[in-house]
């Protein structure tokens, strides 16, 4: 399985979208500052993830979630969480 995930920075409230084969290990890497693209925005919170059967599906889904329509989907999907 591959996982597409969305993190939210607790510092600037912006999202980070990625994919991985090991979600727990990747999330730990983000919060330990081992991932360059998020190390200046710690701590990160996992707000959404999806499981995909293969890497190709995961990369396609990741690309979609990074588009305007994908970001709108995520905001609607986690609306109650984001509002509080």
Beta strands, then each sheet from edge to edge (+ up, - down):
strand 1: 2-9
strand 2: 15-20
strand 3: 44-52
sheet 1: 2+ 1- 3+
end
